[in-house]
Amino acid sequence: MKKIYIILISIFAFSLVQAQQNMFNLVVGTYTTPCESKGIYVYDFDSNTGDVTLKITSEKVLNPSYLTLSNDNKKVYAVNQNDESSTVSSFAFDSLSGQLILRNQQDSKGARPCYIINDDKNVLTANYASGSISVFGKNVDGSITEAKQVVQHFGKGVNPKRQLSPHVHMLCFSPDKKYVLASDLGTDGIYVYQYNPSSNNETLVLKDSIAVKPGSGPRHFTFSKDGKYVYLLQELDGGLTSFSYTNGKLKKVFETSILAKDFKGDIASADIHISPDGKFLYATNRGTANDISIFKLLKKGRLELMGHTSTLGKGPRNFAIDPTGNYLLVGHQHSNEVVIFKRDKSTGSLTDTGKRIPLCSPVCLVFSKF
């Protein structure tokens, strides 16, 4: 009898562990000014079923459009877009309850910050309107210092409506954390900075830069799973460019487009991600299309287009693939909802689950463990 009891307990414990491994936090940043939003929303996400349950929301926080979680999963950092009065916020985060407690805010030292990353030492923001990068140190409690460095970009592009000045759009640490890469929509370039995390005033030192097609407008990019390639999505012309990457150096190896051959309309490429298994790349196009392109990753940075799927909403600003690779969630800034798609891991194709998260102007989706 005792043996049976132990077996039953073991089965229950195993089932509980399995259930917990399938559950994740989905943390969503929003714009709060176009409609009713409290700022940051935390949901329970079941990667077996695609079911989502609201866990908690932040107190009223102004436009926490983009956010990033710390490596220990205990802090959340967010940009607060407010034109010239923009700030950066730090929150203590309880991954079990989802509770967010504001630690502090600092002046962003740049206009309209649109992207944010962090490591154990620093928090960095890409400031779109001012074309700059701000670096903030971290205090022991996870709060942030005043900006200890601001890197200003210079120049312009050929598009008189969108490229009259630099517009830094995204930042990313290199896989070995020795460099920080930055895309600049306004100057049609990618910049590679040597990263000195413990420095007070030279955290970022420019090492290299590479120009892309004039007027293409570099927006978001992603590293391959092995860190050997970078895939860049260009907002203004729908271009998708592959680079080989070695020790802070980029070399263009392949170029294609996310646009359908017969596409006619406004182009507004948005976000790009690679599936957890490293086999497929996805990229969204807002504007007229409101679709997501699916590519198969080939050798030497090449890509094979597998097709396009409607995102079933307006303004697919950002999307995220859950850590198991079962589901892809698209946040629609203008139709105010997150659409949940089931992924076919063998073909990369997407199928509408019919499940939605109604939410004011979602623009950043991040998964985390409990």
C-alpha positions in Angstrom: 0.0 0.0 0.0 2.8 2.3 0.9 4.5 1.6 -2.4 1.3 2.5 -4.4 1.0 5.7 -2.4 4.6 6.7 -3.3 3.9 5.9 -6.9 0.8 8.1 -6.9 2.6 10.9 -5.2 5.4 10.7 -7.8 2.9 10.7 -10.7 1.2 13.8 -9.2 4.5 15.6 -8.7 5.6 14.8 -12.2 2.3 16.0 -13.7 2.6 19.2 -11.7 6.1 19.9 -12.9 5.1 19.2 -16.5 2.1 21.6 -16.1 4.4 24.3 -14.7 6.9 23.8 -17.6 4.0 24.6 -20.1 3.0 27.8 -18.3 4.7 31.2 -19.0 4.1 34.8 -18.1 3.1 37.0 -21.1 4.1 40.6 -20.3 2.6 43.2 -22.7 3.5 46.9 -23.0 1.0 49.3 -24.5 0.3 52.9 -25.4 -2.0 54.4 -22.9 -3.1 57.6 -24.7 -5.2 56.4 -27.7 -7.6 54.4 -25.5 -8.1 53.0 -22.0 -5.0 51.2 -20.8 -3.3 50.8 -17.4 0.1 50.3 -19.0 1.7 46.9 -18.5 -0.4 43.8 -18.5 0.8 40.4 -17.2 -1.0 37.2 -18.3 -0.7 33.5 -17.7 -0.1 31.7 -21.0 -0.6 28.0 -21.4 1.7 26.8 -24.2 -0.2 23.5 -24.5 -3.6 25.1 -25.3 -2.9 28.7 -26.2 -5.2 29.8 -23.4 -4.5 33.2 -21.8 -5.6 34.5 -18.4 -5.1 38.0 -17.1 -3.0 37.9 -14.0 -2.4 41.6 -13.1 -1.9 45.0 -14.5 0.4 47.8 -13.5 -0.8 51.0 -11.8 -1.4 53.8 -14.3 1.9 54.1 -16.2 2.2 56.4 -19.2 2.9 54.7 -22.6 5.2 51.8 -21.5 5.4 50.8 -25.2 8.5 48.7 -25.1 9.9 46.7 -22.2 12.6 44.2 -21.3 12.9 41.7 -18.4 16.1 41.2 -16.4 18.1 37.9 -16.6 17.0 36.9 -13.1 13.3 37.5 -14.0 12.9 39.9 -11.1 12.8 43.3 -12.8 11.1 44.9 -15.7 12.4 48.0 -17.5 10.2 50.1 -19.8 10.4 53.2 -22.0 7.7 55.8 -21.5 7.1 57.6 -24.8 6.1 61.2 -24.2 7.8 63.2 -27.0 10.4 65.5 -25.4 9.5 64.5 -21.8 10.0 60.7 -22.2 11.3 58.6 -19.3 12.6 55.2 -18.5 11.0 53.1 -15.7 12.3 50.3 -13.5 9.9 47.9 -11.8 10.3 45.1 -9.3 8.6 42.0 -10.7 7.2 39.0 -9.0 7.0 36.3 -11.6 4.6 34.2 -9.7 2.0 36.8 -8.9 2.9 39.1 -11.8 3.0 42.1 -9.4 4.9 45.1 -10.6 6.2 47.7 -8.2 7.7 50.9 -9.6 11.2 51.5 -8.4 12.1 54.7 -10.1 12.0 56.7 -13.3 14.7 58.6 -15.1 14.8 61.1 -17.9 15.4 59.2 -21.1 17.8 61.9 -22.4 16.4 61.3 -25.8 13.1 61.9 -27.6 10.6 59.1 -28.1 12.5 56.0 -26.9 11.2 53.0 -28.9 13.3 50.1 -27.8 15.0 48.9 -24.6 17.5 46.2 -23.6 19.3 45.3 -20.4 21.9 43.1 -18.8 23.2 42.7 -15.3 25.0 46.1 -15.4 23.1 48.5 -17.6 19.9 49.4 -19.3 20.0 50.9 -22.9 17.4 52.7 -24.9 17.1 53.5 -28.6 15.7 57.0 -28.9 13.9 57.3 -32.3 13.1 61.0 -32.6 16.5 62.3 -31.4 18.5 59.6 -33.1 20.5 58.6 -30.0 21.3 55.8 -27.6 21.0 56.3 -23.8 22.9 54.1 -21.3 21.7 53.8 -17.7 23.5 52.0 -14.9 21.8 49.7 -12.4 21.6 50.1 -8.7 21.7 47.2 -6.3 17.9 47.1 -5.9 17.4 47.1 -9.7 16.5 50.7 -10.0 18.4 52.8 -12.6 20.8 55.6 -12.4 20.7 58.8 -14.4 21.9 58.3 -17.9 25.7 57.9 -17.8 26.2 58.1 -21.5 24.3 59.4 -24.5 25.5 58.4 -28.0 24.3 60.7 -30.7 24.0 59.6 -34.3 24.3 62.1 -37.2 23.3 62.2 -40.8 20.2 61.7 -42.9 18.8 59.5 -45.7 17.2 60.0 -49.1 13.6 59.8 -48.1 12.5 63.5 -47.3 9.5 62.4 -45.3 11.2 59.9 -43.0 14.9 60.4 -43.1 15.7 64.0 -42.5 17.6 63.0 -39.4 18.9 59.9 -37.6 16.3 57.6 -36.1 17.8 54.8 -33.9 15.2 52.1 -33.9 16.6 49.0 -32.2 19.4 47.7 -30.0 20.7 44.2 -29.5 23.6 42.6 -27.6 25.8 40.3 -29.7 25.6 36.7 -28.5 28.9 37.0 -26.7 27.9 40.3 -25.1 31.0 42.0 -26.4 29.1 44.3 -28.7 25.9 46.2 -29.0 24.3 46.6 -32.5 22.0 49.5 -33.4 19.8 50.0 -36.5 19.2 53.5 -37.7 16.2 54.0 -39.9 17.1 57.7 -40.7 20.7 57.1 -41.9 20.2 53.6 -43.5 22.9 52.0 -41.4 23.7 49.4 -38.7 26.2 50.5 -36.1 28.4 48.1 -34.1 29.6 49.4 -30.7 32.2 47.7 -28.5 30.4 47.2 -25.1 32.2 48.0 -21.9 29.6 47.3 -19.2 31.6 48.6 -16.2 32.6 51.9 -17.8 31.0 55.1 -16.5 31.2 57.2 -19.6 32.4 55.0 -22.5 30.1 52.0 -22.1 29.6 52.1 -25.9 32.5 52.8 -28.3 31.9 52.7 -32.0 33.8 49.9 -33.7 32.1 49.6 -37.2 29.1 50.5 -39.3 27.6 49.2 -42.5 25.3 51.0 -45.0 22.3 49.3 -46.5 20.2 50.3 -49.6 19.5 54.0 -49.6 15.9 54.7 -48.5 15.3 51.2 -47.1 15.0 52.3 -43.5 16.6 49.7 -41.2 14.1 48.8 -38.4 14.4 45.5 -36.5 16.9 42.7 -36.8 17.6 39.3 -35.2 20.6 37.0 -34.8 20.5 33.4 -36.0 20.5 30.8 -33.2 24.2 30.0 -33.8 25.1 33.7 -33.8 26.7 33.6 -37.2 24.1 35.6 -39.1 22.1 38.8 -38.6 18.7 39.3 -40.5 17.6 42.9 -40.9 14.1 44.0 -41.7 13.8 47.4 -43.5 10.7 49.4 -42.8 10.5 51.7 -45.8 10.9 49.3 -48.7 10.1 45.9 -47.2 13.7 44.7 -47.7 15.1 41.8 -45.8 18.9 41.6 -45.7 21.2 38.8 -44.3 24.6 39.5 -43.0 27.3 37.1 -41.8 28.6 38.1 -38.4 32.0 37.6 -36.9 33.5 39.4 -33.9 31.7 42.7 -34.4 31.9 42.7 -38.2 29.0 42.4 -40.6 29.1 41.4 -44.3 26.0 41.4 -46.5 25.4 37.9 -48.0 21.8 37.8 -49.1 18.9 40.2 -49.9 15.2 39.6 -50.5 11.8 41.2 -49.7 8.9 40.4 -47.4 6.5 41.8 -50.1 4.3 39.7 -52.3 5.2 40.0 -56.0 1.9 41.7 -56.8 1.8 43.9 -53.7 0.7 47.5 -54.3 0.2 49.7 -51.3 1.8 51.3 -48.3 4.8 49.6 -46.9 5.5 49.6 -43.1 7.6 46.6 -42.1 7.6 46.1 -38.4 9.0 43.1 -36.5 11.1 40.1 -37.1 11.8 36.9 -35.1 13.2 33.4 -35.6 11.4 30.3 -34.2 12.9 28.7 -31.1 14.2 25.7 -33.2 16.0 28.1 -35.5 14.3 26.8 -38.7 11.9 29.6 -39.6 11.9 33.4 -39.7 8.8 35.6 -39.5 8.4 39.3 -40.4 5.4 41.6 -40.2 4.2 44.3 -42.6 1.8 46.9 -41.4 0.5 49.6 -43.8 -1.8 48.1 -46.4 -0.8 44.5 -46.1 -1.2 43.7 -42.3 0.4 40.4 -42.9 3.2 38.2 -41.7 5.8 36.6 -44.0 7.2 33.2 -43.4 10.7 32.2 -44.5 12.7 29.0 -44.2 16.3 29.5 -43.1 18.8 28.0 -45.5 22.6 27.7 -45.4 24.9 30.7 -45.6 22.2 33.2 -44.5 19.9 32.6 -47.4 16.1 32.5 -47.0 13.3 30.8 -48.8 9.8 32.4 -48.8 7.2 30.0 -47.7 4.2 32.4 -47.9 2.2 35.2 -46.4 -0.5 35.1 -43.8 -2.9 37.8 -42.8 -2.4 38.9 -39.1 -6.2 39.4 -38.9 -5.9 42.9 -37.5 -4.6 46.4 -38.1 -1.1 47.5 -37.3 0.9 44.3 -36.4 3.5 46.3 -34.5 5.1 43.5 -32.6 4.8 39.7 -32.2 6.3 36.9 -30.1 6.7 33.2 -30.3 6.2 31.3 -27.1 9.3 29.5 -25.8 8.0 26.1 -26.8 7.4 27.3 -30.4 3.8 26.1 -30.3 2.1 29.5 -30.7 2.8 32.9 -32.3 1.0 36.0 -30.9 0.6 39.2 -32.8 -0.1 42.5 -31.1 -2.2 44.9 -33.2 -1.6 48.5 -32.3 -4.6 49.9 -34.2 -7.3 47.2 -33.9 -6.5 46.8 -30.2 -6.1 43.1 -29.7 -3.6 40.3 -29.7 -4.3 37.5 -32.2 -3.1 34.0 -31.3 -1.9 31.6 -34.0 -0.9 28.0 -33.8 2.4 27.1 -35.4 3.1 24.1 -37.5 6.7 23.3 -36.4 7.4 21.2 -39.5 6.2 23.8 -42.1 6.3 27.0 -40.2 2.7 27.8 -41.3 0.3 29.6 -39.0 -3.4 28.8 -38.2 -5.8 31.1 -36.5 -6.9 29.6 -33.1 -9.8 32.0 -32.9 -8.4 33.2 -29.5 -7.9 36.9 -28.9 -6.7 39.2 -26.1 -8.6 42.5 -26.3 -6.2 45.2 -25.2 -5.6 48.9 -25.9 -2.8 49.4 -28.4 -0.5 46.5 -27.6 3.0 47.1 -29.0 5.4 44.8 -27.1 5.0 41.1 -26.1 7.5 39.3 -23.9 7.4 35.8 -22.5 9.0 34.8 -19.3 9.2 31.8 -16.9 7.4 31.8 -13.6 
